[in-house]
């Protein structure tokens, strides 16, 4: 089993600081650099093109592009252009969006979870069609950049099992998270159940689809108990023992953290 390590970076306010940040991430050995898709942050596609200019090897991704913010034809144009300008290093992360305030600020109706996932399904279908149309929008990578779909609900994970090259598990305790920022995190058993659901849904594809896990916090320390206390706000309903087992929360010495990553 091979493991890739990626980092989701906030884009600084200046060009120079963003270039330096990307070069440092590549020098540290990360496999991917990703950017979010949120109002109040720089647009993801220009940020990735600049990241490509500053680096040579690292893959570049969206984490995650809100499918409800885009019309498919326009998204396909931007995705194909970004794949071209990054020399085929783009990885496309797509999600259904969750933050009500961002939808309202963009003047877009905040639909139900089922409707937002339906829009994501339509986006994936249209991107497949547009990328397969000769002479239309053609990314460098054929039939398109590797597709990552992330979330936790049954319908979304079923879509990911059918369509995605990478399934991202956000570790959230509920699909009803409507706020900006990180959700409350679920227990290790709850995350394992979601992973098992996806494995079953994948069927014959289970050996060719990559799994991605969100790691929002790492605390390198010799004081394990104190490190756990720093992370308690991520999952306030969990005991310290259950908190320690959450796959996306890494605490302890470098050796302890490496052992946990191998186990997960």
C-alpha positions in Angstrom: 0.0 0.0 0.0 1.4 3.4 -1.0 0.4 6.6 0.8 0.3 10.1 -0.7 0.5 13.2 1.5 -1.1 16.4 0.5 -1.5 19.8 2.0 -4.4 22.2 1.7 -3.0 25.7 1.8 -4.6 29.1 2.4 -3.5 31.5 -0.2 -1.6 34.5 1.3 -2.4 38.0 0.4 0.7 38.5 -1.8 2.0 36.7 -4.9 5.5 36.3 -3.4 4.2 34.7 -0.2 2.1 32.2 -2.1 5.0 31.3 -4.4 7.2 30.7 -1.4 4.6 28.7 0.4 4.1 26.4 -2.6 7.9 25.9 -3.1 8.3 25.0 0.5 5.5 22.5 0.4 7.1 20.8 -2.6 10.6 20.9 -0.9 9.1 19.2 2.1 8.0 16.3 -0.1 4.2 16.7 -0.3 2.6 15.0 -3.2 -0.2 17.4 -3.7 -1.0 21.1 -3.0 -4.7 21.9 -2.8 -6.7 25.1 -2.3 -10.3 25.6 -1.1 -13.2 27.2 -2.9 -14.7 29.7 -0.5 -15.9 33.3 -0.7 -13.4 35.6 1.0 -10.5 33.6 -0.3 -8.6 33.9 -3.6 -10.1 32.1 -6.6 -8.8 28.5 -6.8 -7.9 28.2 -10.4 -5.6 31.2 -10.7 -4.0 30.1 -7.4 -3.2 26.7 -8.9 -1.8 28.1 -12.1 0.6 30.3 -10.1 1.5 27.3 -7.9 2.4 25.4 -11.1 4.7 28.2 -12.2 6.4 28.0 -8.8 6.8 24.2 -8.6 7.9 21.3 -10.8 6.7 18.0 -9.5 3.8 18.4 -7.0 0.2 17.7 -8.1 -2.3 20.5 -7.8 -5.9 20.2 -6.7 -9.1 21.8 -5.6 -10.3 20.8 -2.1 -13.1 21.0 -2.7 -14.7 22.9 -5.6 -18.3 23.7 -4.7 -20.3 22.2 -7.7 -23.3 24.3 -6.8 -21.3 27.5 -7.5 -20.7 26.8 -11.2 -22.5 26.1 -14.4 -21.1 22.9 -16.0 -20.0 24.4 -19.3 -18.1 27.3 -17.6 -16.6 24.9 -15.0 -15.4 22.6 -17.8 -13.7 25.6 -19.5 -11.9 26.6 -16.3 -10.9 23.1 -15.4 -9.6 22.3 -18.9 -7.7 25.6 -19.0 -6.2 25.0 -15.6 -5.1 21.5 -16.6 -3.4 22.9 -19.6 -1.6 25.7 -17.7 -0.5 23.3 -15.0 1.0 20.8 -17.6 -1.6 18.1 -16.7 -0.9 18.2 -12.9 -4.5 19.1 -11.9 -6.6 16.9 -9.6 -10.2 17.9 -9.4 -11.9 17.7 -6.0 -15.7 18.3 -6.1 -18.2 18.6 -3.3 -21.8 19.6 -2.8 -21.1 22.6 -0.6 -22.3 23.0 3.0 -22.0 26.6 4.3 -25.3 28.3 4.1 -23.8 31.8 4.6 -21.6 31.4 1.5 -24.5 30.4 -0.7 -26.5 33.5 0.5 -23.5 35.8 0.0 -23.2 34.5 -3.6 -26.9 35.0 -4.2 -27.4 31.3 -4.7 -30.4 29.5 -3.1 -29.3 27.2 -0.3 -31.0 24.0 -1.4 -31.6 20.8 0.6 -28.8 18.4 1.0 -30.4 16.0 -1.5 -30.7 18.8 -4.1 -27.1 19.9 -3.6 -25.9 16.3 -4.2 -28.2 16.1 -7.3 -26.4 19.2 -8.6 -23.1 17.5 -8.0 -24.2 14.5 -9.9 -25.3 16.6 -12.8 -21.9 18.4 -12.7 -20.0 15.2 -12.9 -22.2 13.9 -15.8 -21.8 17.1 -17.8 -18.1 17.3 -17.2 -17.7 13.7 -18.5 -19.8 14.6 -21.6 -18.0 17.9 -22.3 -14.6 16.4 -21.9 -15.5 13.6 -24.2 -16.7 15.9 -27.0 -14.0 16.3 -29.7 -13.1 19.9 -30.4 -14.8 21.3 -27.4 -13.1 21.7 -24.0 -10.3 19.2 -23.8 -8.1 18.9 -20.7 -4.5 17.7 -21.1 -5.3 14.6 -19.1 -7.7 12.2 -20.8 -10.6 11.7 -20.2 -10.1 14.5 -17.6 -8.2 15.3 -14.4 -8.4 12.7 -11.7 -11.7 13.2 -9.9 -12.1 13.3 -6.1 -15.5 13.5 -4.5 -15.8 14.1 -0.8 -18.4 13.9 2.0 -20.1 11.4 4.2 -23.8 10.8 3.2 -25.0 7.6 1.5 -26.0 9.2 -1.8 -22.8 11.2 -2.1 -20.5 8.2 -1.3 -22.5 6.1 -3.7 -21.9 8.7 -6.4 -18.2 8.8 -5.5 -18.1 5.0 -5.7 -19.5 5.1 -9.3 -17.5 8.1 -10.6 -14.5 9.1 -8.6 -10.9 8.2 -8.8 -10.5 9.3 -5.2 -13.0 9.3 -2.4 -12.5 11.8 0.4 -13.9 11.1 3.9 -14.3 14.3 5.7 -14.7 12.7 9.2 -17.8 14.8 10.0 -20.2 13.5 12.6 -23.2 14.6 10.5 -24.1 15.6 6.9 -26.2 18.6 8.2 -23.2 20.8 8.8 -24.2 24.3 7.5 -21.5 26.5 8.9 -18.3 27.8 7.4 -15.2 26.0 8.7 -14.6 22.6 10.0 -17.4 20.3 11.2 -17.6 18.4 14.5 -15.7 15.1 14.0 -17.1 11.7 14.4 -15.6 8.7 16.3 -13.2 6.2 14.7 -16.0 3.6 14.5 -18.4 6.0 12.7 -15.7 6.9 10.2 -14.9 3.2 9.7 -18.6 2.5 9.0 -18.5 5.2 6.2 -15.4 3.7 4.7 -17.0 0.2 4.7 -20.1 1.6 3.1 -17.9 3.0 0.3 -15.9 -0.2 -0.1 -19.1 -2.2 -0.6 -20.5 0.4 -3.0 -17.2 0.3 -5.1 -17.6 -3.4 -5.9 -15.0 -4.3 -8.5 -13.5 -0.8 -8.4 -12.3 -1.1 -4.8 -8.7 -1.9 -5.8 -8.4 1.1 -8.2 -9.9 3.9 -6.2 -7.8 5.9 -3.8 -9.1 6.9 -0.3 -8.4 10.3 1.1 -8.7 11.3 4.8 -8.9 14.8 6.1 -6.3 15.7 8.8 -7.3 19.1 10.3 -4.8 19.1 13.1 -1.4 17.6 14.0 0.2 18.1 17.5 3.7 16.8 17.8 4.4 16.4 21.5 5.8 14.1 24.2 2.9 15.0 26.4 0.2 12.9 24.9 -2.6 13.9 27.3 -1.9 17.6 26.9 -1.9 17.2 23.1 -5.3 15.6 23.2 -6.7 18.4 25.2 -5.6 20.8 22.5 -7.8 18.9 20.0 -10.8 18.3 22.2 -12.8 21.1 20.4 -12.8 19.1 17.2 -15.0 16.4 18.8 -16.3 17.7 22.1 -18.7 14.7 22.7 -15.9 12.1 22.6 -13.9 10.9 25.5 -10.1 11.4 25.5 -9.7 7.7 24.5 -12.2 7.9 21.6 -10.7 11.3 20.6 -7.3 9.7 20.3 -8.6 7.1 17.9 -10.2 9.6 15.4 -8.3 9.0 12.1 -8.0 12.7 11.2 -6.6 13.9 14.5 -2.9 13.2 14.9 -1.1 13.7 18.3 2.0 12.4 20.0 5.6 11.9 19.0 6.6 11.7 15.4 6.9 7.9 15.8 3.5 7.6 17.4 1.9 9.7 14.6 3.6 7.6 11.9 2.4 4.4 13.5 -1.2 5.7 13.6 -1.0 6.6 9.9 0.2 3.1 9.0 -2.6 1.5 11.0 -5.3 3.7 9.4 
